[in-house]
């Protein structure tokens, strides 16, 4: 999966290097390749570091500058390359905590419970809460593996992304950051989820799919959002559950935008605070409802589980969009 993104971005960036610079967007200008990389550079980029199996994905131009000691990796008045050990230790601690949480929760919220007779005996709220806890539990598995990958990329030096503006300046190590755990679990709006979950893939989708579908001079709409989420679904694998999840997520984000517009349109403090809380609760509900398809993958089982809670997570965003 990660290799697929690297191959596609390499080809597109080389193609951008053949185009006129004035016709390109900022991201295209930043990552375009004006010279064809050598075979050893190409294979090195595709297979390097601890990101090969689980991500995060990164740009070839950054990789080439890192290997050659250019760009932000070049010696400067701030000294040579900063020490990566503190940031690496933080990522490893995060990985350890994530694995511990996952191992503690998974015996109580196994996916097999969905197909057991006891699930059918539960009421609406019990089913909905179990769906929430299943999604919450599964996410810690991803937090663990991304934190391990982040640690490996940081300690290699590739995770360095520049210096802060503070005095004295401090090194930033967020090039390999792929998840903001509090940001995901406490998201105030579904719109921010792509910015805090699988961050580098979300950035890749924005640069290589979403922005390239926008007609010049026009604003993006639901089509660009749905097309981007569909590409993400196909990239994850040709399982119906993935397709259901990403179509659901497009609806989820569109519905959250409606709530945000309502929030911005009112001047009444109490109403504004209520809408902020509603958007938070809405995101929590729809995300974990939608995640069921991502977890079980089967079309029949996904639809049965959605039906068991009366398709609440599908009807609610569609209602908001229509309103």
QUINOR-V205270 format. One record per residue. RES is the residue in one small letter. SS is DSSP state (helix for helix, strand for strand, loop for the rest). Layout:
BEGIN
RES,SS  RES,SS
END
This chain:
BEGIN
x,loop  x,helix  x,helix  x,helix  x,helix  x,helix  x,helix  x,helix  x,helix  x,helix  x,helix  x,helix  x,helix  x,helix  x,helix  x,helix  x,loop  x,loop  x,loop  x,loop  x,helix  x,helix  x,helix  x,loop  x,loop  x,helix  x,helix  x,helix  x,helix  x,helix  x,helix  x,loop  x,loop  x,loop  x,loop  x,loop  x,loop  x,loop  x,helix  x,helix  x,helix  x,helix  x,helix  x,helix  x,helix  x,helix  x,helix  x,loop  x,helix  x,helix  x,helix  x,loop  x,loop  x,loop  x,loop  x,loop  x,loop  x,loop  x,loop  x,helix  x,helix  x,helix  x,helix  x,helix  x,helix  x,helix  x,helix  x,helix  x,loop  x,loop  x,helix  x,helix  x,helix  x,loop  x,loop  x,strand  x,loop  x,loop  x,strand  x,loop  x,loop  x,loop  x,loop  x,loop  x,helix  x,helix  x,helix  x,helix  x,helix  x,helix  x,helix  x,helix  x,helix  x,helix  x,helix  x,helix  x,helix  x,helix  x,helix  x,helix  x,helix  x,helix  x,helix  x,helix  x,helix  x,helix  x,loop  x,loop  x,loop  x,loop  x,helix  x,helix  x,helix  x,helix  x,helix  x,loop  x,helix  x,helix  x,helix  x,helix  x,helix  x,loop  x,loop  x,helix  x,helix  x,helix  x,helix  x,helix  x,helix  x,helix  x,helix  x,helix  x,helix  x,helix  x,helix  x,helix  x,helix  x,helix  x,helix  x,helix  x,helix  x,helix  x,helix  x,helix  x,helix  x,helix  x,helix  x,helix  x,helix  x,helix  x,helix  x,helix  x,helix  x,helix  x,helix  x,helix  x,loop  x,loop  x,loop  x,loop  x,loop  x,strand  x,strand  x,loop  x,loop  x,loop  x,loop  x,loop  x,loop  x,loop  x,strand  x,strand  x,loop  x,loop  x,loop  x,loop  x,loop  x,loop  x,strand  x,loop  x,helix  x,helix  x,helix  x,helix  x,helix  x,loop  x,loop  x,loop  x,loop  x,helix  x,helix  x,helix  x,helix  x,helix  x,helix  x,helix  x,strand  x,loop  x,helix  x,helix  x,helix  x,helix  x,helix  x,helix  x,helix  x,helix  x,helix  x,helix  x,helix  x,helix  x,helix  x,helix  x,helix  x,loop  x,loop  x,loop  x,loop  x,loop  x,loop  x,loop  x,loop  x,helix  x,helix  x,helix  x,helix  x,helix  x,helix  x,helix  x,helix  x,helix  x,helix  x,helix  x,helix  x,helix  x,helix  x,helix  x,loop  x,loop  x,loop  x,helix  x,helix  x,helix  x,helix  x,helix  x,helix  x,helix  x,helix  x,helix  x,helix  x,helix  x,helix  x,helix  x,helix  x,helix  x,helix  x,helix  x,helix  x,helix  x,helix  x,helix  x,helix  x,helix  x,helix  x,helix  x,helix  x,loop  x,loop  x,loop  x,helix  x,helix  x,helix  x,helix  x,helix  x,helix  x,helix  x,helix  x,helix  x,helix  x,helix  x,helix  x,helix  x,helix  x,helix  x,helix  x,helix  x,helix  x,helix  x,helix  x,helix  x,helix  x,helix  x,helix  x,helix  x,helix  x,helix  x,helix  x,loop  x,loop  x,helix  x,helix  x,helix  x,helix  x,helix  x,helix  x,helix  x,helix  x,helix  x,helix  x,loop  x,loop  x,loop  x,helix  x,helix  x,helix  x,helix  x,helix  x,helix  x,helix  x,helix  x,helix  x,helix  x,helix  x,loop
END
